Amino acid sequence: MAQTEQQQAFFTADGDELVPDPVARSWWNPEMIHGRLLGGLAARALERDQAAPGLHFTRLTVDLFRNTPLAPVRVETALVRDGRRIRVADALVHGANGLVARATAVLLRGGDQPAAPVPATPSWDAPPPEELWEPREQGWAIWRFDEHNQPLRGGRGAGRRRAWLRESRELVAGEALSPFVRAALAADTASPLAHASAGSLDFINADYTLSLSRLPLSDAIGLESSGHLSEDGIAVGHCTLHDTAGPIGFCLTTAIANPGRRG
């Protein structure tokens, strides 16, 4: 797993608080923290507090129900259930304006794989990510293309969309990004991939659910949009996640209309 590049981290730890750098600002409002980072902080805290040998982070649901100012945040976790084969834990993200996000993680204990084959999602034919990086000020490299692997003008198109992402900053200064946190940060991108029109992004993410059959083996995370439905300003969509070895899971996202805010 490659390390992030030497750039200012999104946050710096100060006791129980995480102080954001200006680069953590949202696309939608530069005075607010980007929602994808709140999901990443929740994943970081859950992994730090609730991980255990033999248990695999299989599902992460992140509810992004309130914007938070570009000010220190803190995350607390709680164990909900601890069984022999399943563990459930919650994370609460508090900002300067109160509770701003919540996450629930399901951890499952691995075991013997059944011998009977099940039809599975195939690997995609995307070009290798190391050929495609386009650095971004926001702290990650991204390259967007269509189902025929042609670059998307403005990052959008009328058909199925694909993207490779790689973080170029630490989430918290002095901490290497874990595979689980990388996946959580990438999962928020499912919303713009699934919900953008050919010309603009008029839906803002309300939540996402990341489901992983395994953790990513590469620092590059790929997403391919695989569904969108919307009516009365409410959208649902999903994407398939990949690493350089193949598909690793799915992300389901819900969003609400916010027209005219992002071109």
WONORPE-V441302 format. One record per helix or strand. SS is the DSSP state (@ for helix, = for strand). FROM is the first residue (numbers start at 0). TO is the last residue. If there is no record, write none. Layout:
SS;FROM;TO + SS;FROM;TO
//
This chain:
=;10;13 + =;16;19 + @;21;23 + =;24;24 + =;31;32 + @;34;49 + =;54;63 + =;68;68 + =;72;81 + =;85;94 + =;97;108 + @;128;130 + =;139;145 + =;150;150 + @;152;154 + =;160;166 + =;171;171 + @;178;186 + @;188;194 + =;200;211 + =;220;230 + =;233;242 + =;245;261
//
